[in-house]
Amino acid sequence: MLVIVATPVDRARAGDVAGQASVIDGDTIEIHGTRVRLYGIDAPEHDQLCRDRRGGHYRCGQVAANALGALIGRQAVACVEVDRDRYGRSVAVCSVGKVDLADWLVRGGLAIDWPRYSKGDYASAEAEARGKQSGMWSGRFVVPWRYRQCIGAGGRPNACSVEGASGER
């Protein structure tokens, strides 16, 4: 007679993933062919422009993606899924070692807390970045979700990136 004994095991959820990551943009990575959106934050889009402290434009979305890529390098990234987005992508808290990637991006002024989804989990990191005028906080920018709305309504990247396109900070 075969007896199977079930014991409690700390099991990974189906959407959890770990391994070498490729950076898609400032808040999305890919691991083993799985797209993962970083939980609770929003980073500028790849073609989005921000203004620096002197008023000049720079590609803040590219800056965020490049910085994330430099942080990750060839290190393994571990992601714990917390949700799925409307496109079916995993939404996860991801880390390299003990560094929460979303917190690191927000604290550096490369992304912002997205309270609609984070429930304020990264609000203190954003307050710190804002206080230090880190990254985007050293100049002016349109929040990424407003930028996407503008683009979706037929706007062009330059026009959607400028102050006055609702949602500027």
C-alpha positions as a Python dict, from the first residue, in 0.01 Angstrom:
ca = {
    (1, 'M'): (0, 0, 0),
    (2, 'L'): (132, 343, -97),
    (3, 'V'): (84, 624, 155),
    (4, 'I'): (143, 984, 57),
    (5, 'V'): (203, 1224, 338),
    (6, 'A'): (137, 1587, 263),
    (7, 'T'): (355, 1830, 453),
    (8, 'P'): (336, 2207, 443),
    (9, 'V'): (581, 2335, 189),
    (10, 'D'): (668, 2694, 115),
    (11, 'R'): (561, 2690, -248),
    (12, 'A'): (623, 2954, -507),
    (13, 'R'): (313, 3088, -677),
    (14, 'A'): (261, 3012, -1043),
    (15, 'G'): (351, 3368, -1147),
    (16, 'D'): (672, 3390, -943),
    (17, 'V'): (981, 3396, -1160),
    (18, 'A'): (1355, 3431, -1111),
    (19, 'G'): (1657, 3453, -1335),
    (20, 'Q'): (1848, 3684, -1563),
    (21, 'A'): (1632, 3976, -1669),
    (22, 'S'): (1615, 4194, -1976),
    (23, 'V'): (1491, 4548, -1924),
    (24, 'I'): (1197, 4637, -2148),
    (25, 'D'): (1145, 4985, -2002),
    (26, 'G'): (1173, 5163, -1668),
    (27, 'D'): (904, 4952, -1501),
    (28, 'T'): (894, 4632, -1706),
    (29, 'I'): (1140, 4346, -1729),
    (30, 'E'): (1141, 4007, -1896),
    (31, 'I'): (1266, 3685, -1738),
    (32, 'H'): (1265, 3356, -1932),
    (33, 'G'): (1017, 3501, -2180),
    (34, 'T'): (779, 3625, -1907),
    (35, 'R'): (700, 3998, -1904),
    (36, 'V'): (687, 4137, -1552),
    (37, 'R'): (553, 4480, -1459),
    (38, 'L'): (702, 4619, -1139),
    (39, 'Y'): (434, 4651, -874),
    (40, 'G'): (309, 4990, -754),
    (41, 'I'): (514, 5228, -966),
    (42, 'D'): (502, 5405, -1298),
    (43, 'A'): (811, 5506, -1494),
    (44, 'P'): (819, 5744, -1791),
    (45, 'E'): (763, 5590, -2133),
    (46, 'H'): (1061, 5528, -2362),
    (47, 'D'): (983, 5831, -2582),
    (48, 'Q'): (871, 6060, -2299),
    (49, 'L'): (1061, 6381, -2240),
    (50, 'C'): (1121, 6554, -1908),
    (51, 'R'): (1281, 6889, -1833),
    (52, 'D'): (1599, 6909, -1632),
    (53, 'R'): (1668, 7180, -1373),
    (54, 'R'): (1786, 7419, -1647),
    (55, 'G'): (1472, 7362, -1857),
    (56, 'G'): (1632, 7141, -2122),
    (57, 'H'): (1458, 6828, -2245),
    (58, 'Y'): (1595, 6479, -2186),
    (59, 'R'): (1457, 6132, -2251),
    (60, 'C'): (1360, 6045, -1895),
    (61, 'G'): (1210, 5710, -1997),
    (62, 'Q'): (1538, 5601, -2151),
    (63, 'V'): (1729, 5724, -1845),
    (64, 'A'): (1507, 5511, -1617),
    (65, 'A'): (1542, 5200, -1834),
    (66, 'N'): (1920, 5241, -1865),
    (67, 'A'): (1961, 5292, -1491),
    (68, 'L'): (1753, 4982, -1417),
    (69, 'G'): (1962, 4783, -1663),
    (70, 'A'): (2283, 4904, -1501),
    (71, 'L'): (2157, 4812, -1152),
    (72, 'I'): (2053, 4462, -1259),
    (73, 'G'): (2352, 4392, -1481),
    (74, 'R'): (2396, 4015, -1501),
    (75, 'Q'): (2256, 3949, -1154),
    (76, 'A'): (1958, 3722, -1098),
    (77, 'V'): (1627, 3896, -1039),
    (78, 'A'): (1359, 3735, -819),
    (79, 'C'): (996, 3836, -865),
    (80, 'V'): (699, 3753, -645),
    (81, 'E'): (373, 3800, -832),
    (82, 'V'): (105, 4006, -659),
    (83, 'D'): (-140, 4048, -948),
    (84, 'R'): (-195, 4033, -1324),
    (85, 'D'): (-257, 4346, -1529),
    (86, 'R'): (-523, 4391, -1796),
    (87, 'Y'): (-278, 4265, -2059),
    (88, 'G'): (-216, 3944, -1866),
    (89, 'R'): (134, 4043, -1757),
    (90, 'S'): (259, 3946, -1418),
    (91, 'V'): (269, 4239, -1174),
    (92, 'A'): (532, 4161, -915),
    (93, 'V'): (765, 4284, -646),
    (94, 'C'): (1109, 4217, -792),
    (95, 'S'): (1447, 4235, -630),
    (96, 'V'): (1816, 4192, -691),
    (97, 'G'): (1957, 4058, -368),
    (98, 'K'): (1780, 4262, -101),
    (99, 'V'): (1714, 4562, -327),
    (100, 'D'): (1347, 4613, -424),
    (101, 'L'): (1373, 4739, -783),
    (102, 'A'): (1059, 4955, -761),
    (103, 'D'): (1171, 5121, -439),
    (104, 'W'): (1516, 5185, -587),
    (105, 'L'): (1367, 5346, -900),
    (106, 'V'): (1128, 5568, -704),
    (107, 'R'): (1390, 5666, -444),
    (108, 'G'): (1621, 5769, -729),
    (109, 'G'): (1354, 5986, -894),
    (110, 'L'): (1342, 5756, -1197),
    (111, 'A'): (981, 5645, -1140),
    (112, 'I'): (691, 5753, -921),
    (113, 'D'): (465, 5585, -671),
    (114, 'W'): (137, 5492, -842),
    (115, 'P'): (-108, 5518, -550),
    (116, 'R'): (-395, 5381, -758),
    (117, 'Y'): (-217, 5044, -746),
    (118, 'S'): (44, 5071, -469),
    (119, 'K'): (-188, 5200, -199),
    (120, 'G'): (103, 5425, -102),
    (121, 'D'): (366, 5152, -62),
    (122, 'Y'): (627, 5371, -232),
    (123, 'A'): (502, 5710, -110),
    (124, 'S'): (786, 5755, 139),
    (125, 'A'): (1044, 5669, -129),
    (126, 'E'): (884, 5929, -356),
    (127, 'A'): (883, 6188, -78),
    (128, 'E'): (1253, 6125, -23),
    (129, 'A'): (1330, 6164, -395),
    (130, 'R'): (1120, 6478, -416),
    (131, 'G'): (1290, 6626, -108),
    (132, 'K'): (1636, 6557, -251),
    (133, 'Q'): (1527, 6668, -599),
    (134, 'S'): (1654, 6338, -737),
    (135, 'G'): (1605, 6241, -1100),
    (136, 'M'): (1284, 6377, -1248),
    (137, 'W'): (1218, 6579, -932),
    (138, 'S'): (1507, 6810, -1022),
    (139, 'G'): (1299, 6948, -1308),
    (140, 'R'): (947, 6912, -1446),
    (141, 'F'): (760, 6620, -1594),
    (142, 'V'): (418, 6489, -1688),
    (143, 'V'): (314, 6184, -1487),
    (144, 'P'): (349, 5876, -1709),
    (145, 'W'): (-18, 5775, -1694),
    (146, 'R'): (-121, 6123, -1822),
    (147, 'Y'): (144, 6101, -2093),
    (148, 'R'): (-4, 5768, -2211),
    (149, 'Q'): (-355, 5918, -2209),
    (150, 'C'): (-235, 6206, -2425),
    (151, 'I'): (-62, 5971, -2670),
    (152, 'G'): (-371, 5747, -2677),
    (153, 'A'): (-582, 6049, -2771),
    (154, 'G'): (-358, 6111, -3074),
    (155, 'G'): (-102, 6345, -2918),
    (156, 'R'): (260, 6351, -3025),
    (157, 'P'): (543, 6272, -2779),
    (158, 'N'): (680, 6629, -2771),
    (159, 'A'): (339, 6785, -2708),
    (160, 'C'): (237, 6521, -2451),
    (161, 'S'): (562, 6566, -2257),
    (162, 'V'): (533, 6940, -2199),
    (163, 'E'): (396, 7125, -1902),
    (164, 'G'): (31, 7198, -1949),
    (165, 'A'): (-45, 6847, -2077),
    (166, 'S'): (-252, 6765, -1768),
    (167, 'G'): (-69, 6587, -1490),
    (168, 'E'): (254, 6784, -1477),
    (169, 'R'): (466, 6780, -1164),
}
